[in-house]
Each structure stands twice: as structure tokens, then as C-alpha cells.
Amino acid sequence: MRDPVPQRTRPRRQWRLRVLVVPVIATVGLAGCSSGATAGSGASEYSFTGATEAAHVINPADRAVAPPFEGELLDGTPFDSEELAGDIAVINFWGSWCAPCRVETPDLQAVYTEVRDQGVQFLGVDVKDDRQLARAFMSNVGAEYPSLFDPRGEVALAFRGFPANVVPSTIVVDREGRVAAVYTGAVSREDLRTALTNLLKETGS
């Protein structure tokens, strides 16, 4: 279901730029948020180098620009990542077949309810799934934020080197369209709330 809050006009940012997506196969299996490594300082385009420590965000000076992506929501509506521009965005990769997602998704919905009026958008990315099963899953867990239907994992590939084989996982993007955190494995309600509070403080929200 799409965000019921009216959309405000958002500035055009670097989300609109198109880049050539080069498929990258993740060579490491990550079970959770542990390493705390971040994208390199001064990088113009995001490339995964490690997970962000739970509840933490990457130093603003070290954040790299998130790639643009587009697709179709579970309800068939076209979606372009430009719709996230100007807001903090929580991008969660999940699947109806994923047991940890059944625990994590209600927590994501709870945080979404708290922050959706503060310039924070949530976007699910449903991978390796059946559309009908995915829609039933979101309905059963009461998730109100939209989700892209991405059975081939194309969004994950756009974030170069991102371990698409780790589900659930979450990417947080700041208001400037830069990757502020990458959490591999389920993220707790408390940790996500803390990370978003820190990002909101950066802009005085």
C-alpha cells in the first residue's frame, strides 16, 4: 500500500542520473551488522565495502552517492527512486520466504509509523519471490509502506558489491541521496530508530 501522507514537491537530485549497472556477485556471506566498515571518503558513487555497525550511521564526509533505480511496486504502479529525493529513505530487502523478515517487518512498520511525517520514507524491495505471496505477506504483517517487486534482484545490483544474497538487509539513504548506513541481516526497532534520529538531527528535523 502506498504512503497515505500527501507527497510534497521534492528537489531533483542525483537520483535521476542514470548509470550502467554492472552485475557483481557477492563473495562473502554476512550474518549481521558487524564490521562497521564504510564507503571510502570522497567516493562519487556507492560501492559496498562492509556493513555498518548496528544503530550507527556513516560519517557524512564518507558517504557516497546512492545509484538511481526504478521498477514496479507490488500493486503494479511504476516507481522511480527520484520519488525518494529530499527525504531520508529506508530501503529494506525482504522476501515472503524469509523467516527473519516475519519478525523484522512489523518492527519496520512500527518505526515507519513514528517517522513518516518527519521526512522519512520506507521502501521495501521484494526479491526472489512470487508477487501474490509477497502481497499476502505484507498484508498479513500490516506493512503500510510500498514495496518494489524485484524477483531478479536488480535493485541490489545497482548498489555495487552489495551482498544481495543476505535477506533481510537494509540500506539507509540521507536527504542528500547518499548511503548513510548498510545493515546486513535483520535490524531491530531500537537500532533503526536510533540511526534515523541521528540522521534527522543532521538537518535539524
DODOVEX-619042 format. One line per 2 residues: their letters; for each residue z, x, y of C-alpha. Coordinates in steps of 0.25 Angstrom, whole numbers, padded with zeros to 4 digits. Last residue first. Layout:
a	Z:X:Y; ...
//
This chain:
sg	0047:0057:0072; 0050:0070:0079
te	0037:0077:0074; 0044:0087:0066
kl	0055:0077:0063; 0046:0069:0055
ln	0043:0080:0046; 0057:0083:0043
tl	0060:0068:0040; 0048:0068:0031
at	0054:0080:0023; 0067:0074:0022
rl	0062:0060:0017; 0053:0067:0007
de	0066:0075:0001; 0074:0062:0001
rs	0064:0053:-0006; 0062:0064:-0016
va	0048:0071:-0019; 0042:0071:-0032
gt	0034:0083:-0036; 0027:0092:-0027
yv	0031:0091:-0013; 0021:0096:-0002
aa	0026:0096:0012; 0021:0097:0027
vr	0006:0097:0024; 0000:0096:0038
ge	-0007:0083:0044; 0000:0085:0057
rd	0010:0074:0055; 0015:0081:0042
vv	0009:0080:0028; 0019:0078:0016
it	0013:0081:0002; 0019:0074:-0010
sp	0019:0076:-0025; 0020:0067:-0037
vv	0013:0072:-0045; 0010:0087:-0046
na	-0004:0089:-0052; -0010:0089:-0038
pf	-0003:0102:-0035; -0008:0104:-0020
gr	-0018:0116:-0020; -0026:0111:-0009
fa	-0021:0097:-0003; -0035:0091:-0005
la	-0033:0092:-0020; -0021:0082:-0019
ve	-0029:0072:-0012; -0040:0073:-0023
gr	-0030:0070:-0034; -0041:0063:-0043
pd	-0033:0050:-0044; -0031:0049:-0029
fl	-0027:0035:-0025; -0021:0036:-0012
sp	-0007:0030:-0010; -0002:0021:0002
ye	0013:0019:0005; 0020:0007:0000
ag	0026:0012:-0013; 0034:0001:-0020
vn	0035:0008:-0033; 0028:-0003:-0041
sm	0017:-0004:-0030; 0014:0011:-0030
fa	0013:0011:-0045; 0004:-0001:-0046
ra	-0005:0006:-0036; -0005:0018:-0045
lq	-0008:0011:-0058; -0019:0003:-0051
rd	-0025:0016:-0046; -0024:0024:-0058
dk	-0019:0038:-0056; -0022:0053:-0056
vd	-0016:0054:-0041; -0010:0043:-0032
vg	-0009:0049:-0018; 0003:0042:-0010
lf	0002:0042:0005; 0015:0041:0014
qv	0014:0041:0029; 0025:0046:0039
gq	0024:0042:0054; 0038:0037:0055
dr	0036:0022:0050; 0033:0027:0036
ve	0046:0035:0036; 0056:0027:0028
ty	0047:0018:0020; 0039:0031:0016
va	0052:0037:0011; 0055:0025:0002
ql	0041:0025:-0003; 0042:0040:-0007
dp	0055:0037:-0014; 0048:0026:-0022
te	0036:0035:-0025; 0045:0047:-0031
vr	0051:0040:-0043; 0038:0034:-0048
cp	0031:0046:-0044; 0039:0055:-0053
ac	0033:0047:-0065; 0018:0050:-0061
ws	0008:0040:-0068; 0008:0032:-0055
gw	0003:0044:-0048; 0008:0052:-0036
fn	0004:0061:-0024; 0012:0058:-0011
iv	0007:0061:0002; 0018:0060:0013
ai	0011:0060:0027; 0017:0063:0041
dg	0009:0055:0051; -0002:0059:0061
al	-0013:0059:0051; -0010:0051:0038
ee	-0022:0042:0040; -0031:0054:0040
sd	-0028:0056:0026; -0039:0046:0023
fp	-0037:0033:0014; -0047:0023:0009
tg	-0040:0010:0004; -0042:0007:-0011
dl	-0028:0002:-0013; -0023:0015:-0020
le	-0028:0022:-0007; -0041:0029:-0007
ge	-0045:0043:-0003; -0044:0053:0008
fp	-0039:0068:0011; -0037:0077:0022
pa	-0030:0091:0019; -0016:0093:0024
va	-0015:0104:0035; -0005:0116:0032
rd	0009:0116:0036; 0016:0130:0038
ap	0019:0129:0053; 0025:0115:0050
ni	0035:0121:0040; 0033:0114:0026
vh	0042:0102:0023; 0055:0101:0015
aa	0061:0090:0007; 0057:0096:-0006
et	0052:0110:-0005; 0037:0110:-0002
ag	0028:0113:-0014; 0018:0125:-0014
tf	0006:0132:-0009; -0003:0119:-0007
sy	-0015:0121:0003; -0015:0114:0016
es	-0026:0117:0026; -0024:0125:0039
ag	-0014:0135:0033; -0006:0142:0045
sg	0006:0144:0036; 0004:0142:0021
at	0007:0129:0014; 0021:0128:0009
ag	0030:0133:-0002; 0043:0126:-0005
ss	0042:0129:-0019; 0050:0117:-0025
cg	0045:0103:-0024; 0042:0098:-0038
al	0036:0100:-0051; 0024:0109:-0047
gv	0013:0113:-0057; 0005:0124:-0053
ta	-0010:0127:-0053; -0014:0115:-0045
iv	-0029:0113:-0046; -0037:0114:-0032
pv	-0048:0105:-0029; -0055:0110:-0016
vl	-0055:0099:-0005; -0065:0102:0006
vr	-0058:0097:0019; -0060:0085:0028
lr	-0053:0085:0041; -0047:0071:0044
wq	-0032:0075:0040; -0033:0085:0052
rr	-0028:0075:0062; -0033:0063:0068
pr	-0022:0056:0075; -0016:0044:0069
tr	-0017:0029:0075; -0005:0021:0069
qp	-0005:0014:0055; 0003:0002:0054
vp	0014:0003:0044; 0011:-0004:0031
dr	0007:0009:0024; -0003:0006:0014
m	0000:0000:0000
//
